[in-house]
Amino acid sequence: MNRRQKKSTNKTYESPFKRRRPLRSFVLDNKGALVLAAFGILTFVLMFFGKSREIVVDEPKPRVLQSIRVIDGDTIDLDGARIRVFGIDAPERAQPCLRNGQTYNCGAASSEYLKFLLVGEHITCETESTDRWGRAVATCLINDVDVSQQMVKSGWAIAYVEYSKRYVDHEEFARSNGLGMWAKDFELPKDWRSRKRK
């Protein structure tokens, strides 16, 4: 073996595909720097998004207290003002109705149903006219729901067609379904009032 051959056999061979350092050892060796970098990124994200995404909370509007008193099924006192509910006629407070051969106070039942609609609610009334006793005749709403419509549709008032035909369809609904007074025999409120005045 010549000298040249001997020299080459002692040389260590290094592969061009030498394995890289494992990721785990890189993280362990540089964990302080990595933690510092992560903290910096998190701080930047919080500062950037914290300013651009402010949450605005609307303050609740104070609720205006109202004084509401039900006089009968179509009349209320609202903050001291007497209001006749528009377009309906309800039985008078003492007016009786007949059910299963027995009389009962349907005027009181109508009043109780109106109280049920109004309890705990905020009512708004828009005056349509004034009646001969000086009362405001008004369309009244609870959360955009027409009080007159609900009274007629439930059968505890009738459409006062002499003044408006707005609630005729709702009266037909109550009549055909036997709701409220339509489940019993009753006298029209205007007829009962006329008879009582004689």
ZATI-48486 format. One line per field, with one value per residue (C-alpha): z, y, x; residue in one letter. Coordinates in Angstrom, 1 decimal. Example, Ala and Ser with C-alpha at 12.3 -4.5 7.8 and 13.67 -1.06 7.14 Angstrom:
w	(7.8/7.1)
v	(-4.5/-1.1)
u	(12.3/13.7)
aa	(A/S)
% end
This chain:
w	(0.0/-0.9/1.2/-0.7/-0.1/3.6/4.0/2.5/4.7/7.9/6.8/8.5/6.0/6.6/4.9/3.0/4.6/8.1/10.6/11.9/15.6/17.0/17.7/21.3/22.0/20.1/22.3/25.5/24.5/23.6/25.9/27.5/24.2/23.0/26.2/25.7/22.1/22.9/25.6/23.2/20.5/23.1/24.4/20.8/20.1/23.3/22.6/19.0/19.4/22.8/21.3/18.1/19.8/22.5/23.8/24.2/26.5/26.1/29.3/30.0/29.5/32.7/32.7/33.2/35.9/35.0/37.1/35.4/36.8/34.9/35.1/33.0/29.9/27.6/29.9/31.9/33.9/32.7/34.9/36.1/32.6/31.7/28.4/26.5/24.5/20.8/18.6/21.1/23.5/26.6/29.0/31.9/35.3/36.7/33.4/33.8/31.2/31.1/31.3/31.6/32.8/35.5/35.5/36.2/36.1/32.6/33.1/35.9/33.8/31.0/33.4/34.9/31.5/30.7/34.0/33.0/29.7/31.4/34.6/34.7/31.1/29.7/27.7/25.1/23.9/20.9/21.0/18.1/19.3/22.3/23.4/24.6/28.3/27.4/27.6/25.2/22.8/22.1/20.4/23.1/22.6/24.7/23.0/19.6/20.4/20.1/23.3/21.6/19.2/22.1/24.0/20.9/19.8/23.3/23.3/26.2/24.1/20.8/17.7/18.1/14.4/14.9/15.3/13.6/11.7/12.4/14.7/12.9/11.8/15.3/16.6/14.0/15.3/18.9/17.8/15.7/18.4/21.3/23.2/26.2/26.1/22.9/24.8/26.7/26.1/26.5/25.7/23.6/26.0/24.2/24.5/28.2/28.8/26.9/28.8/32.2/31.4/30.9)
v	(0.0/3.3/6.4/8.1/5.2/5.1/8.8/8.5/5.6/7.6/10.5/10.6/10.6/13.3/12.8/15.7/14.6/15.1/15.2/18.6/19.3/18.1/20.8/19.8/20.6/23.9/24.9/23.8/25.8/28.9/28.9/32.2/34.0/32.2/33.2/36.8/36.8/35.2/37.9/40.6/39.3/38.9/42.5/43.8/41.8/43.1/46.7/46.6/44.8/46.4/49.8/48.9/46.8/48.9/47.7/50.4/49.5/51.5/52.9/51.6/54.4/55.3/54.0/56.7/55.7/56.0/56.0/53.8/53.0/50.9/52.4/49.8/47.7/50.7/53.6/54.3/57.1/57.7/60.0/61.7/62.1/60.2/58.4/56.5/53.8/54.3/52.1/49.7/49.3/47.2/46.1/48.5/47.7/46.4/44.9/41.2/38.4/35.0/31.8/28.3/29.8/31.8/35.6/36.9/40.4/40.5/44.2/43.3/40.5/42.9/45.4/42.6/41.6/45.2/45.3/42.1/43.6/46.8/45.5/46.2/47.7/51.1/52.5/55.3/56.9/59.1/61.2/60.7/63.0/64.1/62.7/64.7/64.4/66.0/62.7/62.1/59.3/57.7/54.7/53.2/50.9/48.6/47.8/48.5/46.3/48.0/47.7/48.0/45.2/42.9/43.7/43.0/39.9/38.4/38.9/41.3/44.3/44.7/46.9/50.2/50.4/53.7/55.3/53.0/49.7/49.1/46.2/44.4/41.5/41.0/40.9/38.2/36.2/36.4/35.6/32.6/31.2/31.8/33.9/36.2/37.4/35.4/32.2/33.4/35.4/39.1/42.3/44.9/47.5/50.4/48.6/47.9/51.6/52.8/50.5/51.5/55.2/54.7)
u	(0.0/1.5/1.6/-1.2/-3.6/-2.8/-3.5/-7.0/-8.0/-7.5/-9.8/-13.3/-16.2/-18.9/-22.2/-23.8/-27.2/-26.1/-29.1/-30.2/-30.4/-33.7/-36.4/-36.6/-33.0/-33.3/-36.3/-34.5/-31.4/-33.4/-36.4/-35.6/-35.6/-38.7/-40.7/-39.6/-40.7/-44.1/-44.6/-43.8/-46.3/-49.0/-48.5/-48.7/-51.9/-53.6/-52.6/-53.8/-57.1/-57.9/-58.1/-59.9/-62.6/-64.0/-67.4/-70.1/-73.0/-76.2/-77.5/-81.1/-83.6/-85.4/-89.0/-91.6/-94.0/-97.7/-100.8/-103.4/-106.9/-109.4/-113.0/-114.6/-113.9/-113.5/-112.6/-109.4/-107.8/-104.2/-102.2/-105.4/-107.0/-110.1/-109.8/-112.5/-110.7/-111.4/-113.7/-115.1/-118.0/-117.7/-120.4/-121.1/-119.7/-123.1/-124.3/-125.2/-124.8/-126.3/-124.3/-125.8/-129.0/-127.2/-126.5/-123.0/-121.4/-119.9/-119.1/-116.8/-115.3/-114.5/-112.9/-110.8/-109.6/-108.5/-106.7/-104.9/-103.8/-102.5/-100.8/-97.1/-97.2/-96.4/-99.3/-99.4/-102.6/-103.2/-106.3/-108.7/-111.5/-113.5/-116.8/-119.9/-118.7/-115.3/-113.4/-110.5/-111.3/-108.0/-106.2/-104.1/-101.1/-99.0/-95.7/-97.3/-100.3/-103.7/-105.7/-109.0/-108.1/-107.2/-110.4/-112.6/-110.6/-110.9/-114.6/-114.8/-115.8/-117.6/-116.7/-118.5/-119.4/-121.3/-117.9/-115.5/-115.4/-111.7/-112.4/-115.2/-113.0/-111.7/-115.3/-116.1/-113.1/-114.3/-117.9/-117.0/-114.7/-117.1/-114.7/-115.5/-119.1/-119.7/-119.6/-122.8/-125.9/-125.5/-127.3/-125.5/-124.0/-125.7/-129.1/-128.6/-127.7/-130.7/-133.0/-131.5/-132.1/-135.9)
aa	(M/N/R/R/Q/K/K/S/T/N/K/T/Y/E/S/P/F/K/R/R/R/P/L/R/S/F/V/L/D/N/K/G/A/L/V/L/A/A/F/G/I/L/T/F/V/L/M/F/F/G/K/S/R/E/I/V/V/D/E/P/K/P/R/V/L/Q/S/I/R/V/I/D/G/D/T/I/D/L/D/G/A/R/I/R/V/F/G/I/D/A/P/E/R/A/Q/P/C/L/R/N/G/Q/T/Y/N/C/G/A/A/S/S/E/Y/L/K/F/L/L/V/G/E/H/I/T/C/E/T/E/S/T/D/R/W/G/R/A/V/A/T/C/L/I/N/D/V/D/V/S/Q/Q/M/V/K/S/G/W/A/I/A/Y/V/E/Y/S/K/R/Y/V/D/H/E/E/F/A/R/S/N/G/L/G/M/W/A/K/D/F/E/L/P/K/D/W/R/S/R/K/R/K)
% end
